[in-house]
Amino acid sequence: MEDIYIEDTNNKDAIDLILKYHYSHRLPSIPMIVLTQYREEQAIACIVFNIPATRWSEPVLELGRLVRREETNPKPILTKLISYGLKSCKGKGYDLVISYADSTFNHHGGIYQAASWNFHQLRKPQHDGWIIDGEFTPRRTCYNRWGASGEKLKEILKGHTLQKHYDKGKYLYWKSLNKQGNQKAKRLKLQLIQYPKPDNYCTISTNRLEEQI
């Protein structure tokens, strides 16, 4: 029996996969497209595209979660799931998708390289949340709960121990879905940089976006 793919932003099976198997164990904010892969009626993988948590000067969509059930054999091919997901994005009128690989968790974006995405750069460390009473809470979660994610949070949570948390920097990848997406990437000054290797910083490639438009 062939695997089947179901698109549903409220898919409980996808939610369960993310909470159990994704390294963050958190759902992304504002999901727009959720595609779940099934084999013999069991959810074995899912991909989620969402509105980015950080603001961009032009509309882009973020691939925010990609996860599979590790004990599945044979394992789902995630590059194939990414391809199906991008087709859904394009069909809904999206033209540019971005994603991050978090070096804090020793990720360098190998799956995006295998799927032929473009690499922009390794971002500088960002203030991504707070350690509140010994537990990490993302900035967006802080804002949703208390209406603040910056220094004001210390006033709101008096009596609690708070410490800023910084990630180690994230690798930013991007994929245009049509000519309009390429033009948008150019306006956003997204670069084409040589792929980074594990535990290695990138070097600038001789290729440039203008050569692909």
PyRosetta script that sets phi, psi and omega in degrees:
from pyrosetta import init, pose_from_sequence

init()
pose = pose_from_sequence("MEDIYIEDTNNKDAIDLILKYHYSHRLPSIPMIVLTQYREEQAIACIVFNIPATRWSEPVLELGRLVRREETNPKPILTKLISYGLKSCKGKGYDLVISYADSTFNHHGGIYQAASWNFHQLRKPQHDGWIIDGEFTPRRTCYNRWGASGEKLKEILKGHTLQKHYDKGKYLYWKSLNKQGNQKAKRLKLQLIQYPKPDNYCTISTNRLEEQI")
pose.set_psi(1, 131.4)
pose.set_omega(1, 179.3)
pose.set_phi(2, -76.0)
pose.set_psi(2, 151.5)
pose.set_omega(2, 174.9)
pose.set_phi(3, -66.1)
pose.set_psi(3, 149.6)
pose.set_omega(3, 175.5)
pose.set_phi(4, -119.1)
pose.set_psi(4, 156.8)
pose.set_omega(4, -176.3)
pose.set_phi(5, -125.4)
pose.set_psi(5, 126.2)
pose.set_omega(5, -178.0)
pose.set_phi(6, -119.2)
pose.set_psi(6, 127.9)
pose.set_omega(6, 179.1)
pose.set_phi(7, -100.7)
pose.set_psi(7, 119.9)
pose.set_omega(7, -178.2)
pose.set_phi(8, -164.3)
pose.set_psi(8, 116.6)
pose.set_omega(8, -177.0)
pose.set_phi(9, -68.7)
pose.set_psi(9, -15.1)
pose.set_omega(9, -179.6)
pose.set_phi(10, -110.7)
pose.set_psi(10, 24.3)
pose.set_omega(10, -176.4)
pose.set_phi(11, -67.7)
pose.set_psi(11, 114.3)
pose.set_omega(11, -178.3)
pose.set_phi(12, -64.5)
pose.set_psi(12, -34.7)
pose.set_omega(12, 179.4)
pose.set_phi(13, -63.3)
pose.set_psi(13, -39.0)
pose.set_omega(13, 177.5)
pose.set_phi(14, -64.8)
pose.set_psi(14, -42.5)
pose.set_omega(14, 178.0)
pose.set_phi(15, -59.2)
pose.set_psi(15, -44.6)
pose.set_omega(15, -179.8)
pose.set_phi(16, -63.4)
pose.set_psi(16, -39.9)
pose.set_omega(16, 178.3)
pose.set_phi(17, -61.2)
pose.set_psi(17, -45.1)
pose.set_omega(17, -177.9)
pose.set_phi(18, -64.8)
pose.set_psi(18, -47.2)
pose.set_omega(18, -177.3)
pose.set_phi(19, -65.2)
pose.set_psi(19, -29.4)
pose.set_omega(19, -177.3)
pose.set_phi(20, -93.5)
pose.set_psi(20, -40.0)
pose.set_omega(20, -168.7)
pose.set_phi(21, -109.2)
pose.set_psi(21, -23.3)
pose.set_omega(21, -179.8)
pose.set_phi(22, -74.5)
pose.set_psi(22, 143.4)
pose.set_omega(22, -174.5)
pose.set_phi(23, -61.2)
pose.set_psi(23, -27.4)
pose.set_omega(23, -179.5)
pose.set_phi(24, -81.2)
pose.set_psi(24, -26.2)
pose.set_omega(24, -175.3)
pose.set_phi(25, 54.7)
pose.set_psi(25, 32.0)
pose.set_omega(25, 179.7)
pose.set_phi(26, -133.6)
pose.set_psi(26, 148.9)
pose.set_omega(26, 177.0)
pose.set_phi(27, -83.1)
pose.set_psi(27, 147.6)
pose.set_omega(27, 176.5)
pose.set_phi(28, -74.8)
pose.set_psi(28, 160.7)
pose.set_omega(28, 178.8)
pose.set_phi(29, -86.1)
pose.set_psi(29, 143.9)
pose.set_omega(29, 174.9)
pose.set_phi(30, 48.6)
pose.set_psi(30, 65.2)
pose.set_omega(30, 176.8)
pose.set_phi(31, -68.3)
pose.set_psi(31, 136.8)
pose.set_omega(31, 179.7)
pose.set_phi(32, -109.4)
pose.set_psi(32, -35.5)
pose.set_omega(32, 178.6)
pose.set_phi(33, -137.7)
pose.set_psi(33, 125.5)
pose.set_omega(33, 176.3)
pose.set_phi(34, -126.6)
pose.set_psi(34, 119.5)
pose.set_omega(34, -178.8)
pose.set_phi(35, -118.7)
pose.set_psi(35, 122.3)
pose.set_omega(35, -177.0)
pose.set_phi(36, -114.3)
pose.set_psi(36, 134.5)
pose.set_omega(36, -179.3)
pose.set_phi(37, -99.3)
pose.set_psi(37, 130.5)
pose.set_omega(37, -178.4)
pose.set_phi(38, -119.4)
pose.set_psi(38, 144.5)
pose.set_omega(38, 173.2)
pose.set_phi(39, -135.6)
pose.set_psi(39, 119.1)
pose.set_omega(39, -177.9)
pose.set_phi(40, 51.9)
pose.set_psi(40, 47.2)
pose.set_omega(40, 175.2)
pose.set_phi(41, 69.1)
pose.set_psi(41, 8.8)
pose.set_omega(41, 176.3)
pose.set_phi(42, -109.2)
pose.set_psi(42, 132.1)
pose.set_omega(42, 176.4)
pose.set_phi(43, -71.0)
pose.set_psi(43, 122.9)
pose.set_omega(43, -175.3)
pose.set_phi(44, -117.2)
pose.set_psi(44, -13.5)
pose.set_omega(44, 179.2)
pose.set_phi(45, -165.5)
pose.set_psi(45, 159.0)
pose.set_omega(45, 174.7)
pose.set_phi(46, -154.4)
pose.set_psi(46, 157.9)
pose.set_omega(46, 177.1)
pose.set_phi(47, -133.9)
pose.set_psi(47, 138.3)
pose.set_omega(47, -177.1)
pose.set_phi(48, -127.3)
pose.set_psi(48, 128.6)
pose.set_omega(48, 172.7)
pose.set_phi(49, -109.7)
pose.set_psi(49, 130.9)
pose.set_omega(49, -174.4)
pose.set_phi(50, -137.4)
pose.set_psi(50, 168.1)
pose.set_omega(50, 172.4)
pose.set_phi(51, -70.6)
pose.set_psi(51, 129.1)
pose.set_omega(51, -177.6)
pose.set_phi(52, -59.0)
pose.set_psi(52, 144.7)
pose.set_omega(52, 177.8)
pose.set_phi(53, -70.1)
pose.set_psi(53, -32.2)
pose.set_omega(53, 176.7)
pose.set_phi(54, -92.0)
pose.set_psi(54, 149.3)
pose.set_omega(54, -176.8)
pose.set_phi(55, -80.9)
pose.set_psi(55, 139.1)
pose.set_omega(55, 174.2)
pose.set_phi(56, -116.6)
pose.set_psi(56, 152.4)
pose.set_omega(56, -178.1)
pose.set_phi(57, -73.1)
pose.set_psi(57, -14.8)
pose.set_omega(57, 174.9)
pose.set_phi(58, -136.3)
pose.set_psi(58, 155.1)
pose.set_omega(58, -178.0)
pose.set_phi(59, -63.9)
pose.set_psi(59, 127.5)
pose.set_omega(59, 172.7)
pose.set_phi(60, -136.6)
pose.set_psi(60, 159.8)
pose.set_omega(60, 176.6)
pose.set_phi(61, -111.7)
pose.set_psi(61, 145.4)
pose.set_omega(61, -179.1)
pose.set_phi(62, -111.5)
pose.set_psi(62, 133.2)
pose.set_omega(62, 168.0)
pose.set_phi(63, -80.1)
pose.set_psi(63, 102.5)
pose.set_omega(63, -169.8)
pose.set_phi(64, -96.9)
pose.set_psi(64, -24.8)
pose.set_omega(64, 179.3)
pose.set_phi(65, -144.4)
pose.set_psi(65, 136.4)
pose.set_omega(65, 174.7)
pose.set_phi(66, -144.1)
pose.set_psi(66, 116.3)
pose.set_omega(66, -171.6)
pose.set_phi(67, -150.0)
pose.set_psi(67, 150.9)
pose.set_omega(67, 176.0)
pose.set_phi(68, -137.6)
pose.set_psi(68, 157.4)
pose.set_omega(68, 176.2)
pose.set_phi(69, -75.0)
pose.set_psi(69, 112.7)
pose.set_omega(69, -168.7)
pose.set_phi(70, -65.7)
pose.set_psi(70, -29.3)
pose.set_omega(70, -176.1)
pose.set_phi(71, -81.5)
pose.set_psi(71, -1.7)
pose.set_omega(71, 179.3)
pose.set_phi(72, -69.0)
pose.set_psi(72, 136.9)
pose.set_omega(72, 179.7)
pose.set_phi(73, -138.9)
pose.set_psi(73, 122.6)
pose.set_omega(73, -2.5)
pose.set_phi(74, -71.7)
pose.set_psi(74, 153.8)
pose.set_omega(74, -177.5)
pose.set_phi(75, -67.7)
pose.set_psi(75, 145.4)
pose.set_omega(75, 175.7)
pose.set_phi(76, -61.1)
pose.set_psi(76, 143.1)
pose.set_omega(76, 178.2)
pose.set_phi(77, -85.6)
pose.set_psi(77, 107.2)
pose.set_omega(77, -172.7)
pose.set_phi(78, -69.6)
pose.set_psi(78, -29.9)
pose.set_omega(78, 177.7)
pose.set_phi(79, -64.3)
pose.set_psi(79, -33.2)
pose.set_omega(79, 177.1)
pose.set_phi(80, -68.7)
pose.set_psi(80, -40.3)
pose.set_omega(80, 178.0)
pose.set_phi(81, -65.3)
pose.set_psi(81, -39.3)
pose.set_omega(81, 176.2)
pose.set_phi(82, -60.6)
pose.set_psi(82, -43.5)
pose.set_omega(82, -179.7)
pose.set_phi(83, -60.9)
pose.set_psi(83, -45.6)
pose.set_omega(83, 177.5)
pose.set_phi(84, -61.7)
pose.set_psi(84, -40.9)
pose.set_omega(84, -179.9)
pose.set_phi(85, -63.5)
pose.set_psi(85, -41.2)
pose.set_omega(85, 179.7)
pose.set_phi(86, -66.5)
pose.set_psi(86, -32.6)
pose.set_omega(86, 176.3)
pose.set_phi(87, -63.9)
pose.set_psi(87, -38.9)
pose.set_omega(87, 176.7)
pose.set_phi(88, -65.0)
pose.set_psi(88, -41.5)
pose.set_omega(88, 178.8)
pose.set_phi(89, -60.4)
pose.set_psi(89, -47.9)
pose.set_omega(89, -179.0)
pose.set_phi(90, -63.0)
pose.set_psi(90, -40.1)
pose.set_omega(90, -180.0)
pose.set_phi(91, -65.5)
pose.set_psi(91, -22.3)
pose.set_omega(91, 179.3)
pose.set_phi(92, -97.0)
pose.set_psi(92, 8.4)
pose.set_omega(92, 173.8)
pose.set_phi(93, 92.9)
pose.set_psi(93, 6.1)
pose.set_omega(93, 176.8)
pose.set_phi(94, -80.4)
pose.set_psi(94, 146.1)
pose.set_omega(94, -176.6)
pose.set_phi(95, -124.2)
pose.set_psi(95, -10.0)
pose.set_omega(95, -178.6)
pose.set_phi(96, -146.9)
pose.set_psi(96, 127.9)
pose.set_omega(96, -178.7)
pose.set_phi(97, -124.0)
pose.set_psi(97, 139.2)
pose.set_omega(97, 177.6)
pose.set_phi(98, -122.6)
pose.set_psi(98, 162.5)
pose.set_omega(98, 173.5)
pose.set_phi(99, -157.6)
pose.set_psi(99, 158.9)
pose.set_omega(99, -178.4)
pose.set_phi(100, -120.4)
pose.set_psi(100, 143.6)
pose.set_omega(100, 169.9)
pose.set_phi(101, -113.5)
pose.set_psi(101, 122.2)
pose.set_omega(101, -170.0)
pose.set_phi(102, -88.8)
pose.set_psi(102, 111.0)
pose.set_omega(102, -179.7)
pose.set_phi(103, -69.3)
pose.set_psi(103, -16.8)
pose.set_omega(103, 176.0)
pose.set_phi(104, -58.8)
pose.set_psi(104, -31.0)
pose.set_omega(104, -180.0)
pose.set_phi(105, -106.9)
pose.set_psi(105, 23.9)
pose.set_omega(105, 177.7)
pose.set_phi(106, 61.5)
pose.set_psi(106, 31.7)
pose.set_omega(106, 174.7)
pose.set_phi(107, -97.1)
pose.set_psi(107, 138.1)
pose.set_omega(107, 177.7)
pose.set_phi(108, -123.7)
pose.set_psi(108, 0.1)
pose.set_omega(108, 175.8)
pose.set_phi(109, 93.3)
pose.set_psi(109, 27.3)
pose.set_omega(109, -179.4)
pose.set_phi(110, -58.1)
pose.set_psi(110, -34.8)
pose.set_omega(110, -179.9)
pose.set_phi(111, -66.7)
pose.set_psi(111, -34.6)
pose.set_omega(111, 178.1)
pose.set_phi(112, -73.2)
pose.set_psi(112, -33.6)
pose.set_omega(112, 175.1)
pose.set_phi(113, -64.8)
pose.set_psi(113, -42.5)
pose.set_omega(113, 179.3)
pose.set_phi(114, -65.5)
pose.set_psi(114, -27.8)
pose.set_omega(114, 180.0)
pose.set_phi(115, -92.3)
pose.set_psi(115, 8.5)
pose.set_omega(115, 175.9)
pose.set_phi(116, 64.0)
pose.set_psi(116, 39.5)
pose.set_omega(116, 172.3)
pose.set_phi(117, -81.3)
pose.set_psi(117, 166.0)
pose.set_omega(117, 175.8)
pose.set_phi(118, -93.9)
pose.set_psi(118, 145.1)
pose.set_omega(118, 179.1)
pose.set_phi(119, -105.5)
pose.set_psi(119, 129.8)
pose.set_omega(119, -178.7)
pose.set_phi(120, -93.9)
pose.set_psi(120, -61.9)
pose.set_omega(120, -178.7)
pose.set_phi(121, -175.2)
pose.set_psi(121, 168.7)
pose.set_omega(121, 169.5)
pose.set_phi(122, -91.8)
pose.set_psi(122, 116.6)
pose.set_omega(122, -179.0)
pose.set_phi(123, -72.7)
pose.set_psi(123, 155.4)
pose.set_omega(123, 175.8)
pose.set_phi(124, -68.8)
pose.set_psi(124, 156.7)
pose.set_omega(124, 177.6)
pose.set_phi(125, -53.4)
pose.set_psi(125, 139.4)
pose.set_omega(125, -177.7)
pose.set_phi(126, -120.5)
pose.set_psi(126, 148.4)
pose.set_omega(126, 172.2)
pose.set_phi(127, -74.3)
pose.set_psi(127, 100.4)
pose.set_omega(127, -172.5)
pose.set_phi(128, -102.2)
pose.set_psi(128, -3.4)
pose.set_omega(128, 178.9)
pose.set_phi(129, 172.2)
pose.set_psi(129, -168.1)
pose.set_omega(129, -179.5)
pose.set_phi(130, -128.8)
pose.set_psi(130, 146.0)
pose.set_omega(130, 168.5)
pose.set_phi(131, -91.4)
pose.set_psi(131, 107.3)
pose.set_omega(131, -176.5)
pose.set_phi(132, -109.1)
pose.set_psi(132, 114.2)
pose.set_omega(132, -177.7)
pose.set_phi(133, 51.8)
pose.set_psi(133, 40.5)
pose.set_omega(133, 175.3)
pose.set_phi(134, 86.2)
pose.set_psi(134, 0.3)
pose.set_omega(134, -178.1)
pose.set_phi(135, -120.1)
pose.set_psi(135, 133.3)
pose.set_omega(135, -179.4)
pose.set_phi(136, -74.1)
pose.set_psi(136, 132.6)
pose.set_omega(136, 176.4)
pose.set_phi(137, -131.3)
pose.set_psi(137, 121.6)
pose.set_omega(137, -179.4)
pose.set_phi(138, -60.8)
pose.set_psi(138, 154.7)
pose.set_omega(138, -178.4)
pose.set_phi(139, -60.3)
pose.set_psi(139, -41.5)
pose.set_omega(139, -179.5)
pose.set_phi(140, -63.8)
pose.set_psi(140, -38.7)
pose.set_omega(140, 177.8)
pose.set_phi(141, -64.5)
pose.set_psi(141, -40.2)
pose.set_omega(141, 176.9)
pose.set_phi(142, -59.0)
pose.set_psi(142, -44.7)
pose.set_omega(142, -178.6)
pose.set_phi(143, -65.6)
pose.set_psi(143, -41.4)
pose.set_omega(143, -179.7)
pose.set_phi(144, -65.5)
pose.set_psi(144, -34.0)
pose.set_omega(144, -177.2)
pose.set_phi(145, -83.9)
pose.set_psi(145, -41.3)
pose.set_omega(145, -170.9)
pose.set_phi(146, -123.3)
pose.set_psi(146, -0.3)
pose.set_omega(146, 177.8)
pose.set_phi(147, 76.2)
pose.set_psi(147, 15.9)
pose.set_omega(147, 179.3)
pose.set_phi(148, -156.3)
pose.set_psi(148, 150.1)
pose.set_omega(148, 177.2)
pose.set_phi(149, -137.1)
pose.set_psi(149, 0.9)
pose.set_omega(149, 179.3)
pose.set_phi(150, -105.5)
pose.set_psi(150, -149.7)
pose.set_omega(150, -176.2)
pose.set_phi(151, -61.9)
pose.set_psi(151, -26.8)
pose.set_omega(151, -179.7)
pose.set_phi(152, -60.5)
pose.set_psi(152, -22.5)
pose.set_omega(152, -178.9)
pose.set_phi(153, -62.5)
pose.set_psi(153, -30.5)
pose.set_omega(153, 179.6)
pose.set_phi(154, -63.8)
pose.set_psi(154, -36.2)
pose.set_omega(154, 178.2)
pose.set_phi(155, -71.3)
pose.set_psi(155, -39.3)
pose.set_omega(155, -178.3)
pose.set_phi(156, -68.2)
pose.set_psi(156, -36.5)
pose.set_omega(156, -175.9)
pose.set_phi(157, -107.0)
pose.set_psi(157, 43.2)
pose.set_omega(157, 176.0)
pose.set_phi(158, -59.0)
pose.set_psi(158, 139.7)
pose.set_omega(158, -177.6)
pose.set_phi(159, 95.7)
pose.set_psi(159, -10.1)
pose.set_omega(159, 176.2)
pose.set_phi(160, -108.4)
pose.set_psi(160, 155.4)
pose.set_omega(160, 175.5)
pose.set_phi(161, -90.0)
pose.set_psi(161, 126.3)
pose.set_omega(161, -178.7)
pose.set_phi(162, -126.7)
pose.set_psi(162, 137.2)
pose.set_omega(162, 175.7)
pose.set_phi(163, -141.4)
pose.set_psi(163, 132.0)
pose.set_omega(163, 178.6)
pose.set_phi(164, -63.8)
pose.set_psi(164, 142.6)
pose.set_omega(164, 176.6)
pose.set_phi(165, -117.1)
pose.set_psi(165, 135.4)
pose.set_omega(165, 178.5)
pose.set_phi(166, -120.5)
pose.set_psi(166, 137.9)
pose.set_omega(166, 173.1)
pose.set_phi(167, -77.9)
pose.set_psi(167, 178.5)
pose.set_omega(167, -179.7)
pose.set_phi(168, -94.7)
pose.set_psi(168, 6.7)
pose.set_omega(168, -175.7)
pose.set_phi(169, 105.0)
pose.set_psi(169, 146.3)
pose.set_omega(169, -178.8)
pose.set_phi(170, -122.9)
pose.set_psi(170, 141.7)
pose.set_omega(170, 175.5)
pose.set_phi(171, -80.8)
pose.set_psi(171, 124.5)
pose.set_omega(171, -178.2)
pose.set_phi(172, -100.7)
pose.set_psi(172, 122.0)
pose.set_omega(172, 176.6)
pose.set_phi(173, -114.4)
pose.set_psi(173, 155.8)
pose.set_omega(173, 178.7)
pose.set_phi(174, -147.4)
pose.set_psi(174, 156.3)
pose.set_omega(174, -178.9)
pose.set_phi(175, -144.5)
pose.set_psi(175, 120.3)
pose.set_omega(175, 175.2)
pose.set_phi(176, -89.1)
pose.set_psi(176, 145.1)
pose.set_omega(176, -175.3)
pose.set_phi(177, -105.1)
pose.set_psi(177, -7.1)
pose.set_omega(177, 178.3)
pose.set_phi(178, -166.8)
pose.set_psi(178, -175.4)
pose.set_omega(178, -178.8)
pose.set_phi(179, -62.7)
pose.set_psi(179, -38.1)
pose.set_omega(179, 178.8)
pose.set_phi(180, -62.5)
pose.set_psi(180, -37.0)
pose.set_omega(180, 177.4)
pose.set_phi(181, -65.5)
pose.set_psi(181, -39.0)
pose.set_omega(181, 175.7)
pose.set_phi(182, -62.3)
pose.set_psi(182, -42.6)
pose.set_omega(182, 179.9)
pose.set_phi(183, -66.0)
pose.set_psi(183, -38.6)
pose.set_omega(183, 177.4)
pose.set_phi(184, -65.6)
pose.set_psi(184, -41.9)
pose.set_omega(184, 178.2)
pose.set_phi(185, -60.7)
pose.set_psi(185, -37.7)
pose.set_omega(185, 178.4)
pose.set_phi(186, -65.7)
pose.set_psi(186, -42.7)
pose.set_omega(186, 178.8)
pose.set_phi(187, -65.0)
pose.set_psi(187, -33.8)
pose.set_omega(187, 178.9)
pose.set_phi(188, -81.1)
pose.set_psi(188, -1.6)
pose.set_omega(188, 178.2)
pose.set_phi(189, 60.8)
pose.set_psi(189, 36.3)
pose.set_omega(189, 173.8)
pose.set_phi(190, -73.1)
pose.set_psi(190, 133.1)
pose.set_omega(190, -174.6)
pose.set_phi(191, -95.9)
pose.set_psi(191, 165.2)
pose.set_omega(191, 168.6)
pose.set_phi(192, -112.5)
pose.set_psi(192, 104.1)
pose.set_omega(192, -176.1)
pose.set_phi(193, -115.7)
pose.set_psi(193, 149.3)
pose.set_omega(193, 176.8)
pose.set_phi(194, -57.3)
pose.set_psi(194, 139.0)
pose.set_omega(194, -177.9)
pose.set_phi(195, -57.0)
pose.set_psi(195, 137.8)
pose.set_omega(195, 173.6)
pose.set_phi(196, -77.3)
pose.set_psi(196, 154.3)
pose.set_omega(196, 175.0)
pose.set_phi(197, -105.3)
pose.set_psi(197, 162.7)
pose.set_omega(197, 178.2)
pose.set_phi(198, -54.4)
pose.set_psi(198, 134.1)
pose.set_omega(198, 178.8)
pose.set_phi(199, 58.4)
pose.set_psi(199, 29.6)
pose.set_omega(199, -177.4)
pose.set_phi(200, -138.6)
pose.set_psi(200, 143.2)
pose.set_omega(200, 173.9)
pose.set_phi(201, -86.0)
pose.set_psi(201, 159.5)
pose.set_omega(201, -174.8)
pose.set_phi(202, -84.9)
pose.set_psi(202, 161.5)
pose.set_omega(202, 170.6)
pose.set_phi(203, -122.9)
pose.set_psi(203, 153.6)
pose.set_omega(203, -175.5)
pose.set_phi(204, -72.4)
pose.set_psi(204, 134.2)
pose.set_omega(204, 178.4)
pose.set_phi(205, -87.1)
pose.set_psi(205, 161.0)
pose.set_omega(205, 176.3)
pose.set_phi(206, -80.0)
pose.set_psi(206, -13.5)
pose.set_omega(206, 178.6)
pose.set_phi(207, -74.7)
pose.set_psi(207, 150.1)
pose.set_omega(207, 178.1)
pose.set_phi(208, -138.2)
pose.set_psi(208, 155.0)
pose.set_omega(208, -177.7)
pose.set_phi(209, -56.8)
pose.set_psi(209, -38.9)
pose.set_omega(209, -176.3)
pose.set_phi(210, -56.9)
pose.set_psi(210, -28.8)
pose.set_omega(210, -176.2)
pose.set_phi(211, -74.2)
pose.set_psi(211, -15.2)
pose.set_omega(211, -177.3)
pose.set_phi(212, -101.8)
pose.set_psi(212, -10.8)
pose.set_omega(212, -177.1)
pose.set_phi(213, -83.5)
pose.dump_pdb("model.pdb")
